[in-house]
Amino acid sequence: MAQVVEKTGIKKEPGYLYFVDKNGNIARVPMARGKSKPKGKKEVVKKVGIKKEPGYLYFIDKNGNIARAKMARGRK
């Protein structure tokens, strides 16, 4: 189950991949289509500066907030 870490409420535009970068900010890059390389650089959308804890996967949820989920490691 995902847990909201920071409420940002950003609006996602189609054609971009949104992610939490290593500095804890929300960033985006244009999506690659087919076998083409992405034609753009990383662009910071919102500076949040959250501290990431090990063992969690951080992502942007459908409401535009930063959420995290425990990583599934070592299942059998």
C-alpha positions as protocol buffer text, in pm:
chain_id: "A"
residue {
  index: 1
  type: MET
  ca { x: 0 y: 0 z: 0 }
}
residue {
  index: 2
  type: ALA
  ca { x: 135 y: 343 z: -93 }
}
residue {
  index: 3
  type: GLN
  ca { x: 175 y: 622 z: 158 }
}
residue {
  index: 4
  type: VAL
  ca { x: 169 y: 992 z: 57 }
}
residue {
  index: 5
  type: VAL
  ca { x: 491 y: 1164 z: 164 }
}
residue {
  index: 6
  type: GLU
  ca { x: 437 y: 1519 z: 29 }
}
residue {
  index: 7
  type: LYS
  ca { x: 125 y: 1679 z: -118 }
}
residue {
  index: 8
  type: THR
  ca { x: 230 y: 1874 z: -427 }
}
residue {
  index: 9
  type: GLY
  ca { x: -73 y: 1847 z: -658 }
}
residue {
  index: 10
  type: ILE
  ca { x: 119 y: 1893 z: -985 }
}
residue {
  index: 11
  type: LYS
  ca { x: -66 y: 1848 z: -1314 }
}
residue {
  index: 12
  type: LYS
  ca { x: 89 y: 1586 z: -1543 }
}
residue {
  index: 13
  type: GLU
  ca { x: 115 y: 1666 z: -1914 }
}
residue {
  index: 14
  type: PRO
  ca { x: 91 y: 1382 z: -2167 }
}
residue {
  index: 15
  type: GLY
  ca { x: 416 y: 1278 z: -2336 }
}
residue {
  index: 16
  type: TYR
  ca { x: 634 y: 1322 z: -2026 }
}
residue {
  index: 17
  type: LEU
  ca { x: 773 y: 1078 z: -1770 }
}
residue {
  index: 18
  type: TYR
  ca { x: 753 y: 1220 z: -1416 }
}
residue {
  index: 19
  type: PHE
  ca { x: 978 y: 1093 z: -1137 }
}
residue {
  index: 20
  type: VAL
  ca { x: 1144 y: 1186 z: -806 }
}
residue {
  index: 21
  type: ASP
  ca { x: 1510 y: 1266 z: -874 }
}
residue {
  index: 22
  type: LYS
  ca { x: 1805 y: 1192 z: -643 }
}
residue {
  index: 23
  type: ASN
  ca { x: 1771 y: 1535 z: -475 }
}
residue {
  index: 24
  type: GLY
  ca { x: 1408 y: 1464 z: -378 }
}
residue {
  index: 25
  type: ASN
  ca { x: 1255 y: 1701 z: -636 }
}
residue {
  index: 26
  type: ILE
  ca { x: 989 y: 1627 z: -898 }
}
residue {
  index: 27
  type: ALA
  ca { x: 1142 y: 1612 z: -1246 }
}
residue {
  index: 28
  type: ARG
  ca { x: 1028 y: 1517 z: -1595 }
}
residue {
  index: 29
  type: VAL
  ca { x: 1174 y: 1409 z: -1930 }
}
residue {
  index: 30
  type: PRO
  ca { x: 1007 y: 1360 z: -2269 }
}
residue {
  index: 31
  type: MET
  ca { x: 909 y: 997 z: -2328 }
}
residue {
  index: 32
  type: ALA
  ca { x: 1092 y: 797 z: -2591 }
}
residue {
  index: 33
  type: ARG
  ca { x: 865 y: 657 z: -2861 }
}
residue {
  index: 34
  type: GLY
  ca { x: 957 y: 336 z: -3040 }
}
residue {
  index: 35
  type: LYS
  ca { x: 1333 y: 296 z: -3065 }
}
residue {
  index: 36
  type: SER
  ca { x: 1406 y: 669 z: -3064 }
}
residue {
  index: 37
  type: LYS
  ca { x: 1611 y: 834 z: -2793 }
}
residue {
  index: 38
  type: PRO
  ca { x: 1441 y: 1097 z: -2575 }
}
residue {
  index: 39
  type: LYS
  ca { x: 1488 y: 1441 z: -2727 }
}
residue {
  index: 40
  type: GLY
  ca { x: 1525 y: 1647 z: -2413 }
}
residue {
  index: 41
  type: LYS
  ca { x: 1699 y: 1692 z: -2084 }
}
residue {
  index: 42
  type: LYS
  ca { x: 1576 y: 1646 z: -1729 }
}
residue {
  index: 43
  type: GLU
  ca { x: 1364 y: 1941 z: -1618 }
}
residue {
  index: 44
  type: VAL
  ca { x: 1281 y: 2006 z: -1251 }
}
residue {
  index: 45
  type: VAL
  ca { x: 907 y: 2075 z: -1222 }
}
residue {
  index: 46
  type: LYS
  ca { x: 886 y: 2144 z: -848 }
}
residue {
  index: 47
  type: LYS
  ca { x: 1156 y: 2169 z: -581 }
}
residue {
  index: 48
  type: VAL
  ca { x: 1049 y: 1965 z: -281 }
}
residue {
  index: 49
  type: GLY
  ca { x: 1375 y: 1830 z: -137 }
}
residue {
  index: 50
  type: ILE
  ca { x: 1240 y: 1524 z: 45 }
}
residue {
  index: 51
  type: LYS
  ca { x: 1485 y: 1284 z: 209 }
}
residue {
  index: 52
  type: LYS
  ca { x: 1460 y: 934 z: 64 }
}
residue {
  index: 53
  type: GLU
  ca { x: 1481 y: 637 z: 299 }
}
residue {
  index: 54
  type: PRO
  ca { x: 1640 y: 313 z: 178 }
}
residue {
  index: 55
  type: GLY
  ca { x: 1401 y: 25 z: 107 }
}
residue {
  index: 56
  type: TYR
  ca { x: 1124 y: 243 z: -39 }
}
residue {
  index: 57
  type: LEU
  ca { x: 1020 y: 318 z: -397 }
}
residue {
  index: 58
  type: TYR
  ca { x: 926 y: 685 z: -447 }
}
residue {
  index: 59
  type: PHE
  ca { x: 688 y: 786 z: -728 }
}
residue {
  index: 60
  type: ILE
  ca { x: 432 y: 1047 z: -837 }
}
residue {
  index: 61
  type: ASP
  ca { x: 77 y: 919 z: -778 }
}
residue {
  index: 62
  type: LYS
  ca { x: -229 y: 993 z: -993 }
}
residue {
  index: 63
  type: ASN
  ca { x: -313 y: 1303 z: -785 }
}
residue {
  index: 64
  type: GLY
  ca { x: 32 y: 1455 z: -847 }
}
residue {
  index: 65
  type: ASN
  ca { x: 164 y: 1389 z: -497 }
}
residue {
  index: 66
  type: ILE
  ca { x: 488 y: 1217 z: -396 }
}
residue {
  index: 67
  type: ALA
  ca { x: 414 y: 871 z: -257 }
}
residue {
  index: 68
  type: ARG
  ca { x: 625 y: 577 z: -145 }
}
residue {
  index: 69
  type: ALA
  ca { x: 582 y: 202 z: -121 }
}
residue {
  index: 70
  type: LYS
  ca { x: 794 y: -61 z: 51 }
}
residue {
  index: 71
  type: MET
  ca { x: 1011 y: -245 z: -199 }
}
residue {
  index: 72
  type: ALA
  ca { x: 953 y: -618 z: -235 }
}
residue {
  index: 73
  type: ARG
  ca { x: 1298 y: -767 z: -182 }
}
residue {
  index: 74
  type: GLY
  ca { x: 1389 y: -1131 z: -132 }
}
residue {
  index: 75
  type: ARG
  ca { x: 1051 y: -1295 z: -193 }
}
residue {
  index: 76
  type: LYS
  ca { x: 1036 y: -1666 z: -256 }
}
